[in-house]
Amino acid sequence: MKGLLAVSLILPFAHGCSSKSTEDEDSGDSTRTETVDSQLLFKVTGELLDLAIAPDGRIFASIQEHSIDIWDPETEWVETHTDRAGAVFGISWFDDTLWYTTSNHRQSGALMKLDGKDGVTIAIEMGNTVFREPRDLCRTSDGQWIIADTTLGALFVISDDGTSVERMGVPLSDVATVACDSHSVYVGGEDGVVRIPWPDGTPDTIDSRPVDGLHSAKGIVWGTNTDLGVFEVNGDRRLDLPDLTRAGRMAGDDSLLIADSITNEVWLVNLSDID
């Protein structure tokens, strides 16, 4: 499940983390800034969108609407894994392979998985249910895939074998990203973040701040946006990451991977001392 990966990248960090309090002068809201260790891992060519980690430490990066790159921790080298996957958006590692979403000119989308370096279609439509721009995905605790469709402003719930596809509305005008943990699904966009207790809960807005990415790590749901960088959803913490230009999608747990959507860099952040 995206956000609950067991792998932990072990790379040298200089020291732990500490916290300090800062005050937002405009709103008066108190934001607790966590000073964390971070390091640049690698940079890709093309528009970096999403990240996923395999159990052996390999990192996959979706190059928006073009290809999937891979970084090997043994060689510390990035190369194109496949350019035969279509217009790739969200990616997630599950069941010994990479799952991803793709779109054909934002008119029809699909949930796919890699077989070697070729894509296999899991779900593309069911009856009158068609998704068009599936920008992100996550896997729920009961084994279903959740897809966030930006063009339609809705979620799609897809069974593991793709035989069931159901549309789900959410109280957001912009649906850009989604994350899952053991008990909820989180959906975000320009209007904030909605939590859906899974599988039968009622959607509830828990944060009004806009988000570009969502991810569950260390038992905390993290969001990203231009103003705050990486911050705790429905909380008062943010990570002090001055070297990131614009934090986007994330992956990992004790070690958090963050995609910089401006510089196309992948950064590693140590969360081991975050409570």
N, C-alpha and C positions, 0 to 999 in steps of 0.2 A: 504494500500500500504506500502511495506517495506520502511522505511525512513520517513513516514508521519504519524506515530502513534500518536494518541491524548493523550495517557496516559503519565503522568509524575510521576515518582516515587518520593515520598517525604520522604527523609531520612535525618537525621541530618548531616550537614556539618559544619565544624568549622568556615569557613570564605569564602569570595568571591574569585575572581581570579584577577591576575594582569598580566602584560606582560613585557617582557624584550627582548632585542635584543642580538642575538649571531651571530658570524661570522663563516662560514664554512671555515676552514683554507685551505682545499684542493682546493675547487672550487672558493672561494671568494664570494659565494652567501650569501646574508643576510637572516637569518631565524629568525623570530620573535617567541620566545617561550612563550606560555601562561602557567602560573603557575595556575593549577586548583586543586580543592579539589577532592580527590578520596578516595574510600574505597572498601575493599574486601567484596563482598556479600556472595559468596559460592564457593565451589570447587566440581567438579564432578569426578567420577571414569571412566576412559576411555578417548579416544581422543576427546576432545571438538572441535567442528567445528563451529556451527552457533547458533544464539540466536534469540528469538522472544518474544514479550510482549503481553499478553492479556489485555483487558481494565480494568480488576480487579486487575492488578499488578502482576499476576503470570508470571513467566519467564520460557520459554521453552528452552531447550538446546539440540541440536542434538549431540549425541555421535557417532562419525563417523563410518558408516557402522555397527551400532549395535542397537541403541535404541534412545528414546527421554526421557529426564529427565525433571522434573518440580520442580521449587522452589516456595514455597508459602510464601508471605510476612507476613502473619499472624503468621505462625508457625516458619518462618525462617528456614525451613527444606527442603532439596532436596531429592527427591526419583524418582525412575523409573516410568514414566507415562505409557509407553508402550514399550515392546520389540517385538511387533508383526508388526512393521511398515516396516521391511525390512532394506536394507542398506541405511540409511538416510544420506543426504548431506545438502542441503539448506532448511531452514524453514522460514515461514512467516505467521503472523496472519491476517486473513481476514474473514469477514462475519461470525463471531462467531465460528470460528474453525481454526485449524492449517493446513496450506498447506505445502507440502514438496516435495522434489525431491529424487528419489532413483535410484539405478542402480544394475543390475544383472551382476556381474563380469565385469563391464564396457563394456558389449556387447549390452545391451538394457536398456534404462532408462524410467522413468515414472514421470509424475506429479500426485501427490496424495493429498488427504486430509483426515483428521481423522474423523471418525464417532464413537464417543465414544473413544475407544482405538484401533480400527481397522482401517486399511487403505482402502480407496476407490480410485480406479484408475479413474483419470479424462482424461488423455491423455497418450498414449504410442507410437503410431505411426499413420501416416496418409498416405496411399499409399506407396510410396517409401521413405517417410521421417521417419527416425528412429533416435532418440537421444540415446547416449550411456553412457555418464558420465556427467549428469546434476549437476554440482557442486553448483550452486547458482540460485536464482530466485528473481524476484521482480514483482510488479504489476504496470502497466502504468496508466496514468490519464484517459485513455479511456477504462480501464477495461480489458486489455489483460495481460497475463502472459509472462514474458521474462525469458528464461532459458539459462544459460551459460553452454555450453558443452565443457569440457576441452579436451577430447579425439579428438573430431572433430574440435575443434578450431572455433566454430560458435555459433550463437544465434539461439534459436527457439522461435517463436512468437505463442502463444497458446490462443485461444479464451476461454472465461470464462467457457463455457460448454465442452470444449475439442474437439469440432467437427472440428476445424480448427487448423492445425499445419503447420507452414511455417518456412523454414530455412532462416536465414539471415547471410550473410558474414560480417565480420568486419576486418579492416586492422590491425590485431594483430596476431602474431604467437601463442601466449599463451592466452587463454580465461579462466580466473580463477574465476572472480567475476563480479557481476552486481548490479546496484542500479538504482532506479527511483525517480524522483521528479515530480513536476507538469507540467514540460515542456520538459524533456529530459530523455534519457536512457544513463547510463554511464557503460562502459565495461572496465575491467582492467585485467592486468596480468604482466608478466615479462617485456613486451615492453612499459608499461605505461598505460595511460587512454585515451579512445576514448569517445567522447560525440556524441550522436545521437539526434538531435532535433526531438521530437516525435509529430506526427507519420511519417512525410514525409521528414525529414531533411537528409542531407548528413553527414555521419560519419566524424568526425574531431578529430585528436589527440590533446589533450589539456594539457597533462602532460607526460613527458618522464620517470618519476620515476616509478619503479616497484611497484605493489600493491598486497597485499594478500587479502585485504578486501576493500569494498567500501560501503559507507552509507551516506545518506542525513539527516542532522540534523541541526536545527537552520538556515535553508536556506543556509547551506554550505555543499559541498560534501567533506567528509573526506575519506582519504585512510590510509592504514596501510602497513608498511614494516619493515624489520629488522633494517635498519639504522635509520629511523626517528621515529619509533613508530606510533603515530597517527598524521597525518598532513593534511593540507588543500590542496585538489587537485586544481591545477592551481592557487596556492596562496603561500604565504610565511610564513604561521603560522604552528606551531606544538605544541602539548600538552606535557607539562612536566610531564611524568608519570614514575618516576624512579623505581617504584616497579613492573612494568610489565616486564616480560622477553621477550615475543614476542606477540605484539598485532595482533589479527586476525580479525574475523568478529565482527560486531557491530550491535546495535539496539537502539531504543529510540530517544528522541528529546532533551528536556531541560536537562534531565538526560540521559547520554550516557552510554550504557552497552557495555563493551569490553570483548571479549573472549581472554584469554591468552592461546595460542595454545601449549605452552611448559608445563606450570604448571597446565593446565586445570582448571584455576580459572576464575571467572566472577567478573569484577570490575565495579563499578558505578562511573561515573565522572560527576560533576556538570558543565553544560554549560550555566547556567542561566545568567552569566555576559559576555558571549561571544557576541560580536557585529556582 
